[in-house]
Amino acid sequence: MKLTSRIIIVFFALNLLFSCTSSEKKSISNSNVIFEDSIEVTLKEEPEPIDYLDYDAITIGKGLKLRANPRTDADVVATFNTGELVKITHQTDKREKLTEETSCDEYGFYWTAAVKGEDAYGEPADADFNDDGFITMDEAFQYAEEHDAASESPQYGDYPENIGAEITLWKGSDPPETPEKPEGPDEWILYVDTTFSSITTDPEEDSIYYMFDWGDGTNSGWVGPYGSGQTGEATHNWTVLGDYEVKVIAKDKNDIESNWSEPTIISIVENEPPEEPDIQGPSVAKVKRLLEFTFTASDFEDHDIYFFISWGDGKIISWEGPYSANEAAIFSHSYSETGEYTISARAMDQYGEKGLQSSFKLKISNNRGVTNVLSQRFLEYIKDIFPNVFLILRYLMAL
């Protein structure tokens, strides 16, 4: 076929299913069918040329169909004139192939199938050899050449390599808009998952998939589908300290990709432990009295806090939380025996990083003068203003 014929195919590829040249004879075949008996069919009279679709799926009884233009060497083929009664007899012990030239252009049949993504029988035709979502002229020629097995005149030789290798025959759809710059933390810690998100729209309101590039040689893979204008997100953790560029790309349901977004910079740092807890409460109290103590701890990354508390009498509170950084955590405790006790506490962040231990001393007494003579609040006041006087009073009350 000449180059002009190829150009004609380009212009009509999206609408042309397949047409035969003008001829009095038409080729008929069946695919993967075993005839038990002879079959007689008559092709209806039609103006020339007769499109093969007129008898592409002629039901001839018992679910058997005749198809035009054989697609495999195993097809049984016969030719007949329009209006002529034709008998086809299949021999069950062998399948005959007629070598008579067909009047249909098999090369054009498969070239058109490559462009459409399926042949005239609805069978898939995958000519996207480089998996980029587009069928180029070069790929369509290659697909047709590989499948063109029938004897034809003229017969195609090798396809014209690289003619139109960059020209797509299937526009597909418009790509999604470039996604917005990913949203996520500016700083994060090692080995801990964090989430980034982005959003975009599609001109045809197609479903959208997102893929995040984490800047460390890995990506999220395609996540979705999301509706057009719906936020997509993915999580990741980094294993090496440093700064990373996070960017995102989108594609629609037809695998048409957008441009990459602007990057977001994230710094991956070591996790800092919480500060040692601050403990507030009475330093002098009566035995068996329920006492309240307040514990607070700060965290450099504002992570949630858990507390471990030892009351000094063998009883503990094990990693109670979570509390926000700098949030006051109030715990109650009573002592059953008199004496001096040391309360110790540690803070741990939500990722298991533990801070230093702090301590608080108090004296438990059964002396009623603590409540009958001086109020607890007054004692605390003396302790803050006159620490030396407080030591003397505490000594005297312990006598």
C-alpha positions in Angstrom: 0.0 0.0 0.0 1.3 3.4 -0.8 2.0 6.2 1.6 -1.1 8.1 0.5 -3.2 5.1 1.6 -1.6 5.3 5.1 -2.5 9.0 5.2 -6.1 8.2 4.4 -6.1 5.7 7.2 -4.8 8.3 9.6 -7.7 10.7 8.9 -10.4 8.0 9.1 -8.8 5.8 11.8 -11.2 6.8 14.6 -14.4 6.2 12.5 -13.3 3.4 10.1 -13.9 -0.1 11.4 -12.8 -1.8 8.2 -13.9 -2.0 4.6 -13.1 -4.4 1.8 -12.3 -3.4 -1.7 -15.0 -3.6 -4.4 -15.3 -7.3 -5.5 -17.9 -9.9 -6.4 -16.4 -12.3 -3.9 -16.3 -12.1 -0.1 -14.3 -14.2 2.4 -16.2 -16.0 5.1 -14.7 -17.9 8.0 -15.6 -19.3 11.4 -13.4 -19.2 14.6 -13.0 -22.2 16.9 -16.2 -23.9 15.7 -16.6 -27.6 14.8 -19.4 -28.1 12.3 -21.3 -31.4 12.8 -23.1 -31.1 9.4 -22.9 -29.2 6.2 -24.1 -25.6 6.4 -25.8 -23.6 3.7 -25.9 -19.8 3.8 -26.9 -17.2 1.3 -25.4 -13.7 1.4 -27.9 -11.0 1.0 -27.7 -8.7 -2.1 -26.1 -5.4 -1.3 -24.6 -2.6 -3.4 -20.9 -2.9 -3.9 -18.7 -2.6 -1.9 -20.4 -4.8 0.7 -19.1 -4.0 4.2 -18.1 -7.2 6.0 -20.2 -6.1 9.0 -23.3 -7.1 7.0 -22.3 -10.7 7.6 -19.7 -10.5 10.4 -22.0 -12.3 12.8 -24.6 -14.2 10.8 -26.2 -16.7 13.1 -26.7 -20.0 11.3 -28.2 -22.0 14.0 -27.1 -23.9 17.1 -25.2 -20.8 18.2 -22.7 -21.0 15.4 -21.7 -17.8 13.5 -19.8 -17.0 10.4 -17.2 -14.3 10.5 -15.6 -12.3 7.7 -11.9 -12.1 7.1 -10.0 -15.0 8.8 -7.9 -13.9 11.7 -5.9 -17.2 12.3 -4.5 -19.9 10.1 -7.0 -22.3 11.8 -10.0 -20.5 10.3 -12.0 -22.3 7.6 -12.5 -20.0 4.7 -14.7 -20.0 1.7 -15.7 -17.5 -0.9 -19.0 -16.9 -2.7 -20.8 -14.4 -4.9 -23.5 -12.2 -3.6 -26.8 -13.9 -3.8 -25.2 -17.3 -4.3 -26.2 -20.3 -2.2 -23.0 -21.6 -0.5 -22.4 -24.9 1.2 -19.6 -25.2 3.8 -18.6 -28.6 5.0 -16.2 -29.0 7.9 -14.2 -32.2 8.2 -13.7 -33.0 11.9 -10.4 -34.8 11.3 -8.6 -31.8 9.8 -9.0 -28.1 9.2 -8.4 -26.8 5.7 -6.9 -23.4 4.9 -7.7 -22.0 1.6 -4.8 -20.1 0.1 -6.9 -18.0 -2.2 -6.1 -14.3 -1.8 -8.5 -12.3 0.3 -10.0 -9.1 -1.1 -9.7 -7.4 2.3 -6.7 -5.4 3.5 -5.6 -7.3 6.6 -2.8 -4.8 7.3 -5.3 -2.0 7.4 -7.6 -4.1 9.6 -4.9 -4.5 12.2 -3.6 -0.9 11.9 -7.1 0.3 12.5 -7.5 -2.1 15.5 -4.2 -0.7 16.9 -5.6 2.9 16.8 -9.0 1.9 18.2 -7.7 -0.4 21.0 -9.8 -3.3 19.7 -10.5 -5.0 16.4 -13.8 -5.2 14.6 -14.8 -8.2 16.6 -14.3 -6.4 19.9 -11.1 -8.3 20.7 -8.5 -6.1 22.6 -5.6 -4.8 20.5 -2.7 -3.5 22.6 -0.3 -1.6 20.5 1.1 0.6 23.3 4.5 -1.1 23.2 6.2 1.5 25.5 3.3 1.7 28.0 3.1 5.5 27.8 -0.7 5.6 27.3 -0.5 6.8 23.7 -0.6 4.9 20.4 1.8 6.5 17.9 1.8 6.0 14.1 5.0 4.0 14.6 3.4 1.7 17.1 0.3 1.2 14.9 2.5 0.3 11.9 4.5 -2.1 14.0 1.3 -3.8 15.4 -0.2 -4.2 11.9 3.0 -5.6 10.4 3.3 -8.2 13.2 -0.2 -9.4 12.6 -0.4 -9.1 8.8 -0.2 -12.8 7.8 -2.8 -13.1 4.9 -1.6 -13.2 1.3 -2.6 -9.8 -0.2 -1.8 -7.8 -3.2 0.0 -5.5 -2.7 1.6 -7.1 0.3 3.2 -4.9 3.0 6.9 -5.4 3.8 8.5 -3.9 6.9 6.7 -1.0 8.5 8.4 2.4 7.9 10.4 2.6 11.1 10.1 5.8 13.1 7.7 7.5 10.8 5.5 9.3 13.2 7.2 7.9 16.3 6.3 11.1 18.2 2.8 11.6 16.6 0.0 10.1 18.6 -3.1 8.7 16.9 -5.2 8.7 20.0 -5.5 11.9 21.9 -7.1 10.2 24.9 -8.1 13.0 27.2 -6.7 16.2 28.6 -4.4 15.8 31.6 -5.3 16.9 35.1 -4.2 20.4 36.2 -0.8 20.5 38.0 -1.4 19.5 41.6 -0.9 22.1 44.4 2.3 22.1 46.3 2.1 19.1 48.8 1.0 20.0 52.4 2.8 18.5 55.3 5.2 19.2 58.2 8.4 21.3 57.6 10.3 19.2 60.1 9.9 15.5 61.2 11.7 12.8 62.9 13.3 9.6 61.8 11.4 6.3 61.3 8.0 7.9 62.1 5.2 8.0 59.5 3.9 11.4 58.4 1.2 12.4 55.9 1.4 14.7 52.9 -1.6 15.8 50.8 -2.4 17.7 47.6 -5.3 18.5 45.4 -6.1 19.2 41.7 -8.9 19.1 39.2 -9.5 17.3 35.9 -10.9 19.2 32.8 -13.3 16.3 32.1 -14.1 15.6 35.7 -12.4 12.2 35.4 -11.3 10.4 38.5 -7.8 11.3 39.7 -4.8 9.3 41.0 -1.9 10.9 42.9 1.7 9.8 43.2 4.1 11.5 45.8 7.8 11.5 45.2 9.5 11.5 48.7 12.9 12.8 47.5 14.7 9.7 48.9 14.5 7.6 45.8 11.0 6.2 46.7 7.4 7.2 45.9 4.0 6.4 47.1 2.8 4.6 44.0 -0.5 5.7 42.5 -3.1 6.3 45.3 -6.8 6.8 44.5 -9.1 7.1 42.8 -10.2 10.5 44.1 -12.9 12.7 42.6 -11.9 15.8 40.6 -11.1 18.5 43.2 -10.8 16.0 46.1 -7.7 16.0 48.2 -5.4 13.0 47.9 -2.9 11.9 50.6 -0.1 9.4 51.3 2.2 8.6 54.3 5.9 8.0 54.5 8.8 7.8 56.9 12.5 8.6 56.3 15.4 6.6 57.6 18.3 9.0 57.0 18.7 12.5 58.5 18.6 15.4 56.0 16.4 17.7 53.9 14.0 16.2 51.2 11.9 17.6 48.4 8.4 16.2 48.4 6.4 16.6 45.1 3.3 15.1 43.6 2.0 14.3 40.1 -1.6 13.4 39.1 -3.2 11.2 36.3 -6.7 10.7 35.2 -8.5 7.4 34.6 -7.0 7.2 31.1 -3.5 7.3 32.6 -2.9 10.8 31.2 -0.5 12.5 33.6 -0.2 16.1 34.8 3.0 18.1 35.3 4.9 17.7 38.6 4.0 20.1 41.4 6.3 22.5 43.1 8.3 20.7 45.9 7.8 21.0 49.6 11.0 20.8 51.7 11.0 18.6 54.8 13.8 18.3 57.3 14.3 15.0 59.0 15.9 15.3 62.5 16.5 13.2 65.6 13.7 12.9 68.0 14.4 15.0 71.1 13.1 13.5 74.5 10.7 15.5 76.7 12.1 17.7 79.5 12.1 16.3 83.0 8.7 16.7 84.7 7.9 19.6 87.1 6.2 18.3 90.2 3.9 20.5 92.4 2.1 19.4 95.6 2.2 19.5 99.4 5.6 18.9 101.0 4.0 18.2 104.4 0.8 16.3 105.0 -1.0 14.0 107.3 -1.0 10.3 107.1 -3.9 8.6 105.1 -4.9 11.9 103.7 -5.6 12.0 99.9 -3.1 14.4 98.3 -3.1 16.0 94.8 0.1 16.4 92.8 0.5 18.2 89.5 3.0 17.0 86.8 3.9 18.9 83.7 6.5 18.4 81.0 7.5 20.2 77.8 8.6 18.6 74.5 10.7 20.3 71.8 8.5 18.8 69.0 5.3 19.3 71.0 4.7 15.6 71.0 2.1 14.1 73.4 3.4 13.1 76.8 3.1 10.0 79.1 4.2 10.0 82.7 5.8 7.3 84.9 5.4 8.1 88.6 6.9 6.4 91.7 5.3 7.6 95.0 8.2 6.4 97.1 6.1 3.9 99.1 6.4 1.0 96.6 3.4 2.2 94.5 3.7 3.5 90.9 1.8 4.9 88.0 3.1 3.4 84.7 3.1 5.6 81.6 -0.2 7.3 82.1 -1.3 9.5 79.2 -1.3 10.9 76.6 -1.2 14.6 77.7 -0.3 17.5 75.5 3.1 19.0 76.0 3.0 21.5 79.0 -0.5 20.2 79.9 -1.0 19.8 83.7 -1.6 16.2 84.7 -3.1 15.8 88.2 -2.7 12.6 90.1 -3.8 11.8 93.7 -2.2 9.6 96.3 -2.3 8.9 100.0 0.3 7.5 102.4 -0.6 5.0 105.1 2.5 5.5 107.2 4.4 8.5 108.5 7.8 9.3 107.2 9.7 11.1 104.5 9.0 10.2 100.9 10.6 11.0 97.6 8.3 11.2 94.6 10.1 10.6 91.2 8.7 11.0 87.7 9.8 10.7 84.1 8.1 11.8 80.8 8.0 9.9 77.6 6.8 11.2 74.2 4.4 9.5 71.9 7.3 7.9 70.0 8.8 6.3 73.0 11.6 8.8 73.7 12.1 9.1 77.4 13.4 12.2 79.3 15.3 12.6 82.5 13.9 11.8 86.0 12.8 14.5 88.4 12.0 14.2 92.1 9.9 15.8 94.9 10.3 15.3 98.7 7.5 15.4 101.3 7.0 14.5 104.9 4.0 12.6 106.2 3.1 13.1 109.9 0.3 12.2 112.2 0.7 15.5 114.1 -2.8 17.2 114.2 -1.1 20.6 114.7 -0.5 20.6 111.0 -4.2 21.3 110.4 -5.3 22.7 113.7 -2.7 25.4 114.1 -1.3 26.2 110.7 -3.1 25.6 107.4 -1.4 23.8 104.6 -1.5 26.9 102.4 0.3 28.9 105.1 3.1 26.3 105.3 3.6 26.5 101.6 3.7 30.3 101.8 6.4 30.1 104.6 8.4 27.6 102.5 8.5 30.0 99.5 9.2 33.3 101.4 11.2 32.1 104.4 12.7 28.8 103.5 14.9 28.7 106.7 11.9 29.4 108.9 10.0 26.6 107.1 12.8 24.1 107.9 12.6 25.0 111.6 8.8 24.7 111.7 8.9 21.4 109.9 11.5 20.1 112.4 9.4 21.3 115.3 6.2 19.7 114.0 8.0 16.4 113.4 9.0 16.2 117.1 
